[in-house]
């Protein structure tokens, strides 16, 4: 079935679709990773986006439930060059196409993703619409304009846990680590569980008084969508917790921490989405390759005006802020995603946070 991807600047791309798509709209984002397609599709941070996978062949190792980062696909649409006709992986339970159909994800293929990637890198962030029913530019652009002007509603209540959930083995001798769920992924929960503390997963809008009542050893503010209107209330809640417990902010959680400290966040031209972004720690000559999935960054100049805040990590490509630390308040924030280095190991960021909370 013929399909089209129309961008808000009037640029369009011919495509094919397996099923009818009336008009799926969202911000068009790129991810340059070679693997991890299932994780990207189920990452709540990508909710409402149209994801373009720049690697030309998708689905060659299939899909399996164990690789889901949440309980559903959150994307508005998916754009790929080609789907692999076969898959080979001893862990796979189904093909990529079957996974996409089962989750009712509007997806198109046969797109010139190389040209699309170059166009977005030149123009910056753009809204787009996927359609199989209409190919008229004016009609599709009107749909995009109406979407842009539409009042945005929060989706955090759908993404975040609806109630408090206790995870891990209960230990009377150990306080729990509280996790404010903005859209946390299962892989990050798995790493936190390896720290040896019980976890208490909390709804995104949990009041500071309720968190303090739990007397947690520390608080982790998770990754998740960056532009949700409900995040302003989360910033206010976090401000009441500063200095009262160690806090670790991850990706969006890092941005929220910076905002409650008084810093600004700004939207990038295109964003960082992939698995090979270089990080530099100015205190050493060591570098690190990181996984990233964000469109916003904390403004370095606004951080410089906040007493006690130290920038402990920069992106080597564009000098954007990747890590902040405020030792007096026991605050640590990382813009990148601290994924496991493999073999079920815990990322060094969580080990640093563990040292902070065990000094309490």
N, C-alpha and C positions, 0 to 999 in steps of 0.2 A: 504494500500500500504506500502511495506517495505521501510524503510529509514535508514540512518546512520548519526551519528555525528562523524566526524574524527577530532581529535586534532593534532596540529603540532608536538607533541612528539610521535605520532604513536598510542596513546590510542584511542579506538573507542567505540561507544555506539550504540547498536541496538535500533531502534525506528520504529514508524509508522507515516504515513502522510496521510492526506485526499486528497492531490493533488500532482502532479509531481513537484519536485524541482531539477533543473538542477545542482545546485552547489552554494549555498549561502554562502559567506565567510565573516568573521569578527572576531573581538576580542570577546572571550566568557567571559561574565560577569555574576556574580551571584547577585540575589537580594533575601534577606531573609524575606521580608515583607509578612504578611499573607493576607493583602488586598491591593488594589491599582493597580491591574494588568492593568487596562485600562489607568490609569495615566502614568504608566511606558512605555507602548507601544507607547503613543503619546507624550512623553517627548523628545524634540529635543536633549537634552544632550545625549541620547542613540543612536543617529543616527549612522548607520553603524555597530552596535554591534549585536552579537547573545546573546540574553538575556535568562538566565536560571532562572526560578522561582523555588526556593527550597521548597516552600510549596506544598505538594503533590496533593491537589485538587484545581483546578483553574476553575472559571466560575460560582460558586454557587450563586452569586448575580447578574449575567447578566451584561449588558452594557447599557449605556445611553449617548447621545450626551453631556449632561451637565458635564460629567466627563472627557471629552477630554481635555488634556493640550495644544493641538495645533490642527491644521486642518488636520493632517494626521498621519499615523504610520511611524516612522522613522527607525525602526529596520531592520537589514539584515535577522534576523531569530529569532525564539522563540522556546524554549525547555521547556516542562513540563512533569510531571509524568502522570497526568490524568485530563481529562476535565470532569467537572460535567455534568451529563446527564439532570439535571433539574436546573432551577434557580428560586430564590424566592426573590423579592425585588420590592416594589411598584413603585420605580422609573425606573426600567429596561424597556428598549424598545426592546431589542433583546438579544439572547443568545451569549455567548462568542465565540462559534464556528462560528456563523453567522457574528459576528464582524470581526473575523480574516479573513474569506473568502472574505467579502465585501472589505476589505482593502488589499487583495492580499498579505498577510503576509506569508512567508515561515515558517511553523510551524510543529513541530514534537511532538509526545507524546509517552507514554509508555516507557520513558527513566528512567533509574535508577538514578534519580537526586541526591539521597543521596550519592551514590558512586562518581558521577561526581563532586559534591561539595567538597567532601573530597580530590579528586584528584587535583582539582584546588587550594585548600588551601595549599596543599603540594608543588605543582609545581609552582604556581604563574600564572600570566597572560599568556594566550595562544591563538593563533589564531585557528579557527576551520572552518570546512566546513560541510554543510548539503546537502545530496544528496539522491535522489531516483533513479537516472539513472545509477550511477556507485558505486560499492562497493569495487573496487580494491584499496588497501592501497597506492600503488605507484602512481597511477593516482591522487588520492585525495591529497596526500602530495605534489605532483608537482604543483597542483592548488594553494595550500596554499603558497608554496615557490614563485610562480609567483606573487601572490597577495602581499606578503611582499616586493618583489623587485620592484613592480610597483610604479611609481612616483605618489605621493598622490596629489589629487586635492582638492581645498577648496569646502566645501558645505555650508559655511555661507551665500552665496548669495541666496541659496534656503531656508535656515532656517529663516534668519532675515527678517524683514519688508523691502520691496523694496523702500518705500518712507516714509516721515514723516507723522505720524498719530496723530491727536489730540484726546485725550480720556477724558471723564468726562465733567462736566459742566464748561463752560468758566466763569471766574470770573475776572473782570478788576482790582479788588483789590488784587488779588493773582497771583503771578508768578507761572508758571508751574514747575513741576518736570520733568526733562528730563530722559528718560530711553534708554540706549544704548542696543539694542536688539541683544544679542549674541545667543539667543534661549530661550527667556523668556517664562514661562508657564502662562496659563490663571489664575491659582489660585494665583500666585504672583501679577499679574496685579490687580486682584480683591482686594487684601489687600492694595496695593498702592493707589487705588482709594478711600479707606476708610479714608485715611489721610486727605482728604478734599481739596487737591490741584488738579488742572487740570494736566493731564499727557501729555507729548509729546514723543511718541514712535519714536525712530530714528534708521536708518540702522546702522549695525555694523561698517561700514567704514566712518561714518560721521566725517568730519574733525573738529579739535578743534575750528577753527575759526567760523565754522557754529554753533557749540554748544554755544560758547560765545555770538554770535550774538543774540541768543534766550533769553539770560539773565535769565536762569532758576534759581530757588531757590536752586536746588541741582541736582545731577546726580546719577542715579542708573545704575550700570553695571551688567547686568543680568547673570544668569546661562546659560549653553550651552555646546557644545562639547569642550573637553579639549585639543585636539591635532591637531586642524585644523591649516593649515599652514598660514592662513590669520590672526591669532591671533597676530602675531608679529607686524603687522601694527597697530592693536588696542592698543597694549602696547605703541607704539610711540605716538599715539594720546593722550592717557591718560596722558602721561608724561607732555604734554603741558598744561594740565588742573589742575595739582596739585597745591593747594594753591589758586586757583581762584574761587572755589566753593566747598561746601561740597560734598563728593563722598561716596557712599555705594556700595561695591562690594559683590556679592552673588555667592558662589561656584566658578565657572570658573571666574566670575568677580572679586572675591577676589584674585585669583591667578594672574590675570592680573594686579591688583593694586599692589600686592607685587612685581611683576616683574618690574614695572615701578619705584618702589621705590629703586630697586637695589637688591632685594632678589632673591633666586633661588627656582625653584619648581622641585620636584623629583617624579618619578613614584613609587607607592607602589607595593608590591609584588602582591596583589590581589585587593585592594581598599576597600572602605566602601560603601556598597549599602544595605540600609535597613531602618527600622524605630525605632530602639532601641539603638542608639549609645549614650553613656553617655558623657556629657560635664561637665567640671569643671572650674569654675572661680576662679583663685588663690587669688582674693581679698576677697573672701567670702568662707563660708563652704557650699554654696548651689550648688546643681547639677541640671542637666537638661537632659532629654532624647530627642535626636534630630533625624531628618530624614536626611539621607545622600545619595549621589549618585555621587561618584567621584573616580578616580584612581590616581590622583596626589595630592600632598600636598606641602605647602610652607615650605621650609627648615628653621628650628628654628635657627640654627647657623648663617645663612646668615642674618636673621632678627636682631640678636643680634648686628650686626655691623652697623646697620642703626640708626642714632641718632633720638631719639624721638619716635620710634616705640615701642609700648607696646603690649605684647601678653596677651590678656584678656580672653582667653579660650583655654583649652587643651582637647583632647580626653582622657578619663580616662583609656581606654584599652591600648593604645600604645603611649600616650603623643604627638601625632601629633597636629599641630597647628590648632585650630578651629576658633579663633577670633583674629583680630589685631585692634589696634587703634592708630591713630596719631593725637592727639588733635590739635597741632599747625596748621596742614594742613586740619583739619576737615575731616579726612579719617577714615572710618570704613569698615572692611572686615570680612565676615563670610564664613567659608568653608561649614558649614552645610546648609540645606535648611530651611529657616524660615517659616515653614508652619503654617497656622492658628491653634490655640489651640482648635478651635471649636466654634459653635454658632456664626459664622461669625465674630469672634474677630480677631484683628490684632496681629501678633507676636510681642513680646517685642522689637525685633531688629528694627522694623519699627518705634516703638514709640521712641526709642533712636535716630534714624535718624531724626525724626520729631523735637525733642528737639534741635538737632544741627542746622537744617535749620531755625527754628523759632527764633534762637538767632542772625541770620544774620542782 
